[in-house]
Amino acid sequence: MSTLAVDGMPRLADVIRRHGIAAKKSLGQNFILDLTLTGRIAREAAPLAGRTVVEIGPGPGGLTRALLAEGAGRVLAVERDDRCLAALAEIAAHHPGRLAVHAGDALHTDWPKLLADAPGKAVIAANLPYGIASRLLIGWLETEPWPPWFDLMVLMFQREVAERITAEPGSKSYGRLAVISQWRCDAHIGLHLPPEAFTPAPKVSSAVVVFRPRISPLPACSVKALGRVTAAAFGQRRKMLRQSLKSLTPLPELLLRAADLDPELRAERLTVAEFATLAALVDEKGL
């Protein structure tokens, strides 16, 4: 016999069984069925009272229900799996006027247009499909103009990706993702989750990363130039910068001296601010 969960709705395991929503590996789906755990994730985005929350890949709606229970004024859920729409419709009926479902692909969504009638800036909260998580994140971090249309992101990643986002200079995990994430946002890991927290259990652990956009990232540069500099530097991370930056300029030593940087350094030794300084010079010189 089906029983009700703490929010007065059917248990997620029963919802999945009733609607036949077996997780698809091709969609990067791993569901969290424990509403206590999804509540902890939702609270990383607190306070949510009256806020508009964007959720990507809600699946059967575990995190969706937690966000609504935590007081989100409205949740805009973007879901490309048609099998999940009926389950989400049940949540919408239980919370009239507070859940809108956009059936589409998050990678090809015009976010400002979708949120045109939303009051204030949105929160992004999602157990991201692992296959597109980094691409979604980079898209949001490269948003122009900046500050962006969101003022908080609470996102689930594979633990390895979360550690790359929050890595410090000198560590093996430090790279392009850390530089752009930390230049544009204050980013920290808020929660670790073991494989058994998911259904089906993935082979890796996961982590929730909390991002708070910086109003004016410093040093100032264009995000495109920062992307080009980090791509060149980390594309040949074992080489010294005087060699790896030759794809940007035939005389990288001049660029590095102008930034007061040792040409014999390797990419992992530069701070986020030093990368931004290099990017600003690339902008200035039109490289």
Secondary structure, 3 states (H helix, E strand, C coil): CCCECCCCCECHHHHHHHHCCCCCHHHCCCECCCHHHHHHHHHCCCCCECCEEEEECCCCCHHHHHHHHCCECEEEEEECCHHHHHHHHHHHHHCCCCEEEEECCHHHCCHHHHCCCCCCCEEEEEECCCCCHHHHHHHHHCCCCCCCCEEEEEEEEEHHHHHHHCCCCCCCCCCHHHHHHHHHEEEEEEEEECHHHCECCCCCCEEEEEEEECCCCCCCCCHHHHHHHHHHHHHCCCCEHHHHHHHCCCCHHHHHHHCCCCCCCEHHHCCHHHHHHHHHHHHHHCC
